[in-house]
Amino acid sequence: MASKVSVLSNETLRDYRSAIHQHNDKFIKDIPKVEMHVHIEGTMTPELRWELAQRRGESVLNINTQQPCESLSELKGTYELLNDLEEGGVDGGMRRFFELYYGGFSVLRDEEDFYRLAMNYFRKAASMNVRYCEPFFDPQGHTRRGVPFETMMNGFKRAQSEASQSLGVHSQWIMCMLRDMSPESAMEHYFQALPYRDMIVGIGLDSLEVDRPPLLFEDVFLRARRDGFRITCHCDVGDKDTLRNIGQVVDQLGGSGADRIDHGLHAADDSSLLQRIKEKDLGMTICPWGYLCYSGEAEIIDRVRTLYNAGIKIAIGSDDPSYMEDIWLNNSLYLLRLLGNFTDAEFFQLQRNAIAICWAPADIKAAILKELEGFWPKEGAEHGSHAD
């Protein structure tokens, strides 16, 4: 893995955050989209978390003081990553992220909670012109709290159906195993997922990657491949073994390699790995803002550009937007405009990539592609331009 060349100050990161929050890029706003890399639990806004807690008359813990938050405003303050972390982007950032992320699970108890979480995201997706999405969910993070598997799935299914009918947002789910839990737990939850094949299209792996390589969970992925699920895996940015782990995902996971890679940005540092990804025509889901705000590494966007220019089918996602400075898909795309000089033509290609590598049914893919082709500026328009 390449060493860091330069690290951005938190002041610079805050400037970027402000710019991408305030963008008014008509092309980015209006283009029809597909989103694959978004964790449904990572869309838990402070407003929704506060509302669900208030519904039960419960408090929400302030992770900074370990005391109950006295107001929604106080809770919102705990979500402001760049105001609290050490200069140079993120010492202790991932620890803090997981404290916030798993802390948000506590308000998810019954079917209505999971329905509201999913609908909150689907409404946001509709507002960004997302036509199809494949949200991740982490069942072990709920069952270990005593929530029955069917409770979360019933809530998600109700939201999924409503979003398709009333918002025009179609979806399928990717069940992620928590890699900091045991392979035995992963297999147990895999079997619990089988009755929900009509909802779950893929099996993934996420959470803390340190010393938990993908092949540790190979039995689950071999079974998933045999049963016809698509398989994918997170390969975190900055992990000490990330190149080894990306290689396992590309070449070995599920017997012959995964169907897609989540993150995997450091493949840009290894020409051999990059070539294998291209030869196998593997898609990659990339979340540039998350990498930037949690690492502060100035070369992040350069690596995204390297992957794109190499002809890899990358697609942009928002990851865990509520815990990443409220940066959603459209904001992340604008980050590429701002720092990577991506043009309208390249944003168009990114959405073609997303359609190509998503696991939507053929009819949904065809409909989104037709809409995308109709969106493209008519003959005579300047393809590299954009309207702010």
N, C-alpha and C positions, 0 to 999 in steps of 0.2 A: 504494500500500500504506500502510495506517495506521501511524503511528509508534508506538513503544512508549510506553505510559503508565506502566507500573510493572514492575519486575523483582524477582522473588522471591529471597530469599537462599538459599544452598545449605542452610543449616540448616532453613529452611522446606521446601525440597524433600525433604530427608532425612526430615522429619516426615511428609510426605505419603507417601513411599515406605514408611515403616514402617507407616503406617495401612493402606495398600492391600495390603501383604503379609500383614498380620495379620487382615484382614477375615474374618468368618464369616457372610456374607450368604447365607442359604439360598436365597432367590429367585434371586439371580444364579448361585449354584453349580448349581442344579438345572434351570434353564430350558434347553431344547434350543437349540443354537446353530449358526450358520453363520459361518465365518471366511474372509474373502477377502484381507485385507491382512496377509500374513505371508511373509517371505523365508525360504526353507528354510535358506539359509546363515546367516541371522541367528538361527537356533535352535541354533547350535553352542554347547552349554554347555561351560564349562571342564572339567567332568568327562569329557564325551565327547571333547573335543579332547585332553586328557591321555591318555586311554585309547587313542585311535587313534595318537598319537605313540609311546606305550610299546609298542604292538603291533609297531612297526618298530624299536624301540630308538633312536628319535630324540628330540631335545630340542625344547622349545617356547620361543621367544624371549620374554623380558620386554620389552615395548615401552618401558618406562620406563628400564631399564638397558642395553638392547641386549645382554644376556647371557642364557644359557639359564636358564630357571626351574629351581630346585632341587627344587620340590615342587608338588603340586596347589594347596596353600594359597597359594603365591606367585602362581601363575597366576590363581587366583580374585581376588587383590588387584588385578591389572591390569584386571579387568572392572568395578571399582567406580568408576564415573564421578564420582559426586558427592563422593567423598572427595578427588579430585585436581584437579578443574577450578577455574578462577578463580571467585571470588565473583561472583554476579550471573548465574549459570547459564552457563557454557559458552564462554568465550573459547577458541578452538582446539578446541571440542567436536567439530565435524564432521570436522576433520582426524584427531582421535583416534579417532572412531568408525570412519572408513574404514581406519585402521591396524589396528584390532582386527578389523574385519569381513573385510578381505581377508587379514589375517594368518591367520585361521582356515581359509582355503581350503587352506593348505599340507598339511594332514593328509588331504585328500581326494584319493586317488590311484586306487583301484580300485573295482570294482563294490560290493564289500562295504562300503567306506567310505560311499558314497552311500546304500546301503541302510540302514545303521545311522543315518546322519543323519536320513533321512526317517522311519524307524520311531521314532526317539526323539521326533520331533515328533508323529507320529500317536498314540503312547501318551499324550503330554501332552494332545493334543486330546481323546482319549477321556475322560480324567480330568476334563475341563472340560465334558463333554456336548456337544462339537462333533460334529455329525452329517455335515457336509459342509464341505470347505475347498478353496481354490484357491491353493496355495502358488506364490509366485514362485520362479524360479531364474535364475541368471546364468551361462549357458554360456560366455561369453567369458572369464570369470574363471577357468575351468578349462582350456579349450582352449589359452589362451595359456601355460599351464604344461605343455602337452604331454599333457593328458588327452583321450583320444578322446571325441567327442560321445556315441557309443553306450555308453561305459562309464558315464557318469552316468545316461543314460536307462535302461539296464538295471537299475541299482541302484534308481532311483526307481520303476520299474515293478514290481519285485519287492515293494517296500515298499507300494506303492499297492494291489496285489492282496491282500497279507496283511492290511493294515489294514481293507480292505473286508470281508473274510471273517471275521476274528477279532475285530475291534474295533467293527465297525459304523460306521466312519468312511470315507465316500466322498470321492473327490477328483478333481480335474482340475488341470492345471498351466498356469501362465502364464509364458511365456518372456520375460524382460526383456532388452532390449538395453542395454548400458552406454553411456550418452550421452557419456562422456568418451573413447570409442573412435570410430572412423570410421564413417560411414554405409555404406561399402563392407564393413567387417567385419560390420556388422549384417545386411546383405543376404546375405553369405556364410553366416552362421549361420542365417538364416531358411530358406535352402534345405536346410541340414542337418536342420532340424526337420521338414520335410515328411513323412518316413517315420513320424513319431510323432504323426500327427493323432489317433490313438485316445487319446492321453494329454494332448496340449496343446490347450487350448480357446481361449487368447488370447495376444496379443502385446502386450508392454508396453515401457516405457522407464524406466530408473532410473539411479542413481549421480549423480555431481556435476552439478548443473544449471547452474551459473554459465556464462553465455554459450553454452549448448548448448540452444537452443529446440527444442520438439517438431518443428517443421516442417523442421528440418535432416534429419530422418529420414523425411520424407514419402514417399519412394519405397517404403520398406519397408512403411509402413502402408497405402499404396494397394494394394500387392500383397497384403498380408494381408487387406484388406477384400475384394478380388476373389476370393481363395481361400476365403473363408468363415470366417476366424478372427474372434473378437471382439477389439476393440482398446481399450487403455486407456493411461494415461500418468501418471507421477508429476509432480506440480506442488508443489515443495517449499515448506515454510513458511519464510518469512523471506528467500527469494531475491529479489534486487533486481528481477527481471523477472517475478515470479510472476503478477501480474494479466495481463500480456500472454500468458504461457505458458498460463494457465488458459483465456483466451479462444481461443487456437489450438486447444486440446484440445476445447473446447465446440463451436466453429464450423467448424473446418477440417480437423482431423486425419483422415486416411483419406478425404478428399474432402468429407465433410459433418459431421465431428465424431466424436469417439470414442463408444464404447458406455458408458464409465464413466470416472470421474476418481479417481485415487489421490492422497490428500492434498487439495490445493486449498483449504485452510482459509480463505485470504484472500479467497475469493469472498464471504465474509460482510461484507467491507469495501466491496463494490461492488454497489449495489442493481440496476443494469442486468445485471451478470453473474449475480447471484443469480436474477433473473427469467428469464434465458435458460436457465439450468440447470433451473429448475422447469418451464418451458414444454416443454423437450425431455425431461423426465422422466428426467434422468440421475442415476444413483446415484453416491455418493461414498463412498470408503473412508477413514475417519478414524482416526487413531492418537493420541489426546490425550496419553498419557503421554510418548511420544517427543518431541512438540513442547514439552511443559512442561519436561522434564529437559534438553533441549538448547538451549532458548532462555531459560528462566526467566521468560518473559513471563506476567504475571498474567492477561492477557485471553484466554488460550487457551481456557479453558472457556466464557467468554462467547461466543466465536465459534462453538463447537460448538453451544451453545444457540441462537444466531441461525440457524444452518443448520437445526437440528431444527424450531424454531418456524416457519420459513418453509415447512415442508412438503417440504423436500428429503429424498430417500430416502438418508439416511446410514446406514452400517453401521460398527461399531467393529472394529478389528483391533489386533494386538499388534506388528506391524511387525518389529522385530529384537529380540525379548525378551531374548535372552542378553546383548546389548550395551546394553540399556536397563534396567539394574538388576534384571534377572530379573523384569520385569513382563510378565505374559501376559494373555490376553484377559479372564479373570475379574477380574484386578486392575484392568485398564483400565476395565471397566464399573463397578467399585466407585468408581473415581476420579470418575466422573460422578455417582454417588450422593453422594459426600463433598463435592465442590466445586460440582456443578451441580444438586443437589437433584432428580436424576432419580427418578421414581417407578416402581413396579412396572409400571403401565400404559405408561409410556414405554419401559421396557426390553422389554416385550412388543412394542411397536411397532417398536423397533430390530431385533428378530429377524424381524418380518414384513418390514421393509425388506430385511434381509439375504437372506431367501429370495427376495424379489421381484427383486433386482438381481443375484443370483448366476447363473452360467451352467450350473447343474446340469441334467441331463435332466429332463423334465417329471415322470416318475414319482418321482424322488427328491425334487423340490420338493414334490410333492403329499404324499408320506409325511411329510416334515419338518413341513409346514404342519399336517397332521392331528395329529401329535404335539404341536406347539406349541399348537394350539387345545385339545387335551385337557389340557394343563398349566395353562391359565389357571384361576385360582381360581373355584370354583363360585359360583352365585348367592348373594348375601348377604355374600360376602367383601369386604373393603375394598380396592379396587383400588390405592389409593395407598400401601398399607402395605408393610412388609418385615420379615423376621425376621432378626435379627442373632444 
